[in-house]
Amino acid sequence: MLVAITGATGLIGTTLVESLLRDGHTVHRLTRSPAHPGDFAFDPARWVLDADALTNADAVIHLAGEPIAQRWTSAVRRRIRDSRVQGTALLSETIAGLAARPRVLVSGSAVGYYGDRGDEILTERSGPGHDFLAEVCVAWEAAAEPARAAGVRVVYSRTGVVLDPGGGALHRMLPPFRLGIGGPTGSGRQWMSWIAVEDVVRALRHAIETPSISGPMNVVGPAPVTNREFTKTLGHVLHRPALIRTPPLALRIMFNDMADATLLASQRAMPEVLKRSGFTFRCNDVESSLRAAVRM
């Protein structure tokens, strides 16, 4: 296949590109700074997209967006929203205008779509939340409508907490936990919908290759855990205590309302669409997934 990818140098994109190339597929990387063969211009802020990247593409995977894990100033909020909504709109409108369109667009989203939902079990049929991230996700997914209306199969990959020691939440957690000063975040009762990076890549490829999948798809592992269970398991895997709780006030001082929307929010999402379509997880429980990740 020929697969065009935005966010190809990010946490998920890097592993995805390696996986596709290893299996003999061709990858076009859409980036703000094309510098290598296979790179094409993509800069949503300037409404720039080199449509040659999409010519004869079988699939497009859209992963690019401003990082969530930072203090949310008004400028950061604007970048978080615009990078996702404008990027998706540019991509989907360009796809809709092509004479030969890709078969499928897998467009990034997040379990933040659901907002803070306590112990509620969330499937792809659950409605959206009402906080900033939920509103961003709703607009983000809606921006892919031109491609869907043009007959392209569109999948919204609502991704959870990706376990990869090289980046993301686990990368930030490992140093304090290795020093024995890690522990639960807030009450620890909030649910974490985690997934190993290997299974994220496999799920995205599964979405490309499975015509029955369209619409929202929760890209999360089959067994979500509470933050308390997650941190206890990480401490066990590292042979360190995990007893030092980070109080909500400290998180709010550091990150303002980003803390409530991400670190303290509870999303107990289940991968109903993936399971129903025959996908099998290689990492089924959090302990074995963490053990594999810390060995990477």
N, C-alpha and C positions, 0 to 999 in steps of 0.2 A: 504493500500500500504506500501511497504518498500521504503523509499526515502533516498538516500545518499546526504549529503550536505557539501560543503566546505564553509568556511566563516560563520559557524553556530553561532559564538559568536559575529558577527558584527551587525551593525545597522539593516539591513534587516533580516539577518539570525536568530537573536534571536527571532524576532516576528514570522518569518516563522516556526521555530521549535515549538514554543508554539502553533501555529495554527494547525499544523499537529498532534501533540500529543493530543491536546484537542479533535480532531475528531477521535482518535483511531488508527492513523497510526503509523508505526514504523520508527524511524529516526536513521540513522548512521551518526555521525558527523566526518568529516575528518579534522584532526587538527595536527599541528606540535607537540603538547604535549598531547597525549592521556592520560587521567587520570581517566576517569569514564566509567562505562558500556555504550556501544554504541559509544565510541570514537575509531577512527582508525587512524593510522599514515598517514600523508600527508605532505610531505616537498619537494616541487618542486626544491628548491635550491640544495638538495642532491639527487634528482630524486628518492624519496622514496614515495611509495604508497602501503598501505596494501590492496591488491585486494579483501580480504575477505569482505571489506566494500561494495563492489559492487556485491558480489555474491547474486543472486536472487533479486537484486534491480529492482523495477519497473521503477524508475526514478532517475536521478542524477541532482542536481541543483548546479551549480558552481558559487560561489559568492566571493571567496577569491581574495585578491589583496592588494598591498601596498597602503596606503592612498594617495589620490591625493592632499588633502588640506595641503600642507606644502611648504616651500621654495624649489624650484627645483635646487639643485646642480647637478653636473654631476652624482654623486653617487645615488642621489634620482631618477633621470630620469632612470637610469639603473635598479633600484629596481622596479620602477613603471612598466616598460616594461617587465622585466624578470619575475616578480611575476605573471603577467597575461598570457604571452605567454607560458612560461615554464610550469606553472600550468595547463593550458588548454591542452597543448600538452601531458603532462604526463597522464592526466585524459583520454583524448580521445584515445590515443594509448593503454592504459590499457583496456578501454572499447572495443576497436576493437579486442583485443586479447582474450576476454572472449568467452567461449563456449556458455553461455546463457547471452545475452546482455540485458541491460535495454531497455525499449521501447523508452525512450526519454532522451535527455540531454538538459537541459536549461542552456546555458552558458552565463555568465555575459558579458555585454558590456555597452556602455554609449552613450548618445546623443552627447558627444564629438566627435563621429564618423563623424559628419557633419561639424565640424569646426565652425568658426565665419561666419554666413550667413545673418546677418542683418534682414530684414523683410521677407525674403523668407519663405514660408510655406514648412516645411520638412515632408515628409512621408518616409516610409520604402523603397520607390523606389528612393529616392534622393541619389545622389552620395556622396562620402566621401570628407571631407575637406583636407587641406594640412599641418596643423600644427602638433606639436608633439603628442597631444592627438588623433587626427584623425589617424595618422600613427600607434599609439599604438592599437587603436580599430580595424583597418583593420587587423593587424597582430594577434591580440587577437582572432578575429572571425575566421581567416584562420586556426588557430591552432586546431580548432575542426574538421577539415576536415577528419582525420582518422576515427572518430566515424561515421560521415555522410556517408563516403565511405563504411563503414561496414554495412550500412542499418539502423542505428539508426536515428530516427527523431531528428534533432538538431534545437533548437530555440536560437536566439541571443537576449537577453533581453537588449535593449538599454535604460537604465534607466536615468531619468532626476533628478531634485533636489528633494530629498526625504524630506517631511515635518514630522519631528519627533523631539519633544523638547529634547529627550534624546541623540541626536547625530546629526552629519551632519551640514548642513548650518544653519538650524533654531536654533539649539543649540548654535551656535556661535553668532547668531544675537540677541538672546533674551536679554542678559545682557545689552548691550548699549541701545537697544530700551526701555527696562523697566526703564532705567535711563533718558529717554527723549533725548538721544544724538545720536539716529539712523537716518538714512536717505538714500537717493539713493546712489548707487555705480557708480562712474563715471558720465556719462551723464544721466543714468537711462533709456535710450532708448532701451537698450539691452533686448531681450526677455528671459524669464525664463520659461522653461518647467518643471513645478513642478508636484508632485504627493504625495498624502497622503500615509504614510507607510502602512496603512491598505489596500489601493488599490494596492500597490506594491505586497504585499503578495497574495492578491486575484488574481492578474494578473499572477503571477508565477504559482499558483495552477491551474488557468484556462489553462495556456499553457500546463501543464502536462496532463490535462484531455481532451484536445481538439485536436484530431488527425489531423485536417485540418490545424493547425498552424505549420509552419516550416519556417526556415530562420529568417530574422530580425523582431523584434517586438518592437515598441516604447513603453516603459513602462513609460508613461507620462499621466497627466490628460487631459481632453478634452478641457480645456480653458487656454492656456498659457497666461501669462501677461508680460508686461514690468517690468523691475526692479523698475521703478518709481511707477507703480501701486501696485506692491507687497509691497514695503516698506511703501507706504501710507496706504495700507490696514492693515499691521501689526501694525503700529502706532495707527490706529483707533481701532483695536481690543484690544490693550493694554491701550487705552485712554491716549496716549502720543503723543507729536509732533514727526514728522519724517522728519525734514527739514535739518538736517546737512549732507551735501553731502561729501562723501569721494572722494577726487580727484584721478584720475588715477595715478599721479606721486607717491603719498603716497603708493598706493597699489603695484606699481612696485618696490619701495624701499624695502617694507616689503617682497614681494613674488617673485621678479623678473618676468620672463615670465610666471609663473603660473597665475599671475593676468590677463594677456591678454587672456590666453587660457581658463580660467574658470570664474572669477569674472566679466570680462568685455566683454566676448564673448556672442554673441546673437544666440540662437537656438530656433526657433519657431516650435517645433516638434509636430506632431499630431499623436494620437494613431489609425491610420487607420486599422491596422491588428486586434487590440483588438475590435474595434467597429464592423468591418465586421464579426467577429466570434461570435458576440452576447454578448460580455462582457458588463456589466453595472457597472458604477462607483457609489460608495457610496458618494464620495466627488467630486462634479461637479464644484464648484467654489472656488476661492482662499479664500474668506472671511470665508465661513462656515468651510473650511478645517483648516484655521488658528485658528478659535475659538475652534474647536475640539482639535487641537494640544496643545494649551496653557492651556487647562483644564486637559490634561493628567498628 
